[in-house]
Amino acid sequence: MANIKSAIKRIGTTKKETLRNKSVKTNVKTTIRKFETALDKGNLDEARELLQVVDKTLKNAASKNVIHKNAASRRLSRLTKKLNKVK
């Protein structure tokens, strides 16, 4: 256990950041899973709507530095390709 005051504070902030990052990542994964499920079932209209939700969550995660900006763009691009391939 840390004895220095600043180290104790850093432990607390790290725990908070870790919880926030985990919840954001979980939200991203959940929205992507919903999109892919709709795509597998053949609900193209629902998949298009969910792709917009995925876009929003990915950009939100990138803005909070949970994932890198380019990683968010790459994931969105791949999901859009999937949607266009099904059409």
C-alpha positions as CSV (number, residue, x, y, z in Angstrom):
1,M,0.0,0.0,0.0
2,A,1.2,3.5,-0.8
3,N,2.3,5.8,1.9
4,I,2.8,9.0,0.0
5,K,-0.3,11.2,-0.3
6,S,0.0,11.8,-4.0
7,A,0.4,8.1,-4.6
8,I,-2.7,7.4,-2.6
9,K,-4.6,9.9,-4.7
10,R,-3.3,8.4,-7.9
11,I,-4.6,5.0,-6.8
12,G,-8.1,6.5,-6.3
13,T,-8.1,8.3,-9.6
14,T,-6.9,5.2,-11.4
15,K,-9.7,3.1,-10.0
16,K,-12.3,5.7,-11.1
17,E,-10.8,5.9,-14.6
18,T,-10.7,2.1,-14.9
19,L,-14.4,1.9,-14.0
20,R,-15.3,4.6,-16.4
21,N,-13.2,3.0,-19.2
22,K,-14.7,-0.4,-18.6
23,S,-18.3,0.8,-18.7
24,V,-17.6,2.7,-22.0
25,K,-16.0,-0.3,-23.6
26,T,-18.8,-2.5,-22.4
27,N,-21.3,-0.1,-24.0
28,V,-19.4,-0.1,-27.3
29,K,-19.3,-3.9,-27.4
30,T,-23.0,-4.2,-26.5
31,T,-24.0,-1.8,-29.3
32,I,-21.8,-3.6,-31.8
33,R,-23.3,-7.0,-30.8
34,K,-26.8,-5.6,-31.2
35,F,-25.9,-4.4,-34.7
36,E,-24.4,-7.7,-35.8
37,T,-27.4,-9.6,-34.4
38,A,-29.8,-7.5,-36.4
39,L,-27.6,-8.0,-39.5
40,D,-27.6,-11.8,-39.0
41,K,-31.3,-11.8,-38.7
42,G,-31.7,-9.8,-41.9
43,N,-33.2,-6.7,-40.4
44,L,-31.5,-4.2,-42.6
45,D,-33.6,-1.2,-41.5
46,E,-32.9,-1.9,-37.8
47,A,-29.2,-2.5,-38.6
48,R,-28.9,0.9,-40.3
49,E,-30.4,2.6,-37.3
50,L,-28.1,0.6,-35.0
51,L,-25.1,1.6,-37.1
52,Q,-25.8,5.2,-36.2
53,V,-25.9,4.3,-32.5
54,V,-22.6,2.4,-32.9
55,D,-21.1,5.4,-34.6
56,K,-22.2,7.7,-31.7
57,T,-20.9,5.3,-29.0
58,L,-17.5,4.8,-30.8
59,K,-17.0,8.5,-31.3
60,N,-17.9,9.0,-27.6
61,A,-15.4,6.4,-26.5
62,A,-12.7,8.0,-28.8
63,S,-13.5,11.5,-27.4
64,K,-13.0,10.2,-23.9
65,N,-9.7,8.6,-24.9
66,V,-11.0,5.1,-24.0
67,I,-10.1,3.9,-27.5
68,H,-8.0,5.6,-30.2
69,K,-9.7,7.8,-32.7
70,N,-8.3,5.7,-35.6
71,A,-9.5,2.5,-34.0
72,A,-13.0,3.9,-33.7
73,S,-12.9,4.9,-37.4
74,R,-11.6,1.5,-38.4
75,R,-14.3,-0.4,-36.5
76,L,-17.0,1.8,-37.9
77,S,-15.6,1.3,-41.4
78,R,-15.6,-2.5,-41.1
79,L,-19.2,-2.5,-39.7
80,T,-20.3,-0.3,-42.6
81,K,-18.7,-2.7,-45.1
82,K,-20.5,-5.6,-43.5
83,L,-23.8,-3.7,-43.9
84,N,-23.1,-2.9,-47.5
85,K,-22.1,-6.4,-48.3
86,V,-25.5,-7.8,-47.1
87,K,-27.5,-5.4,-49.2
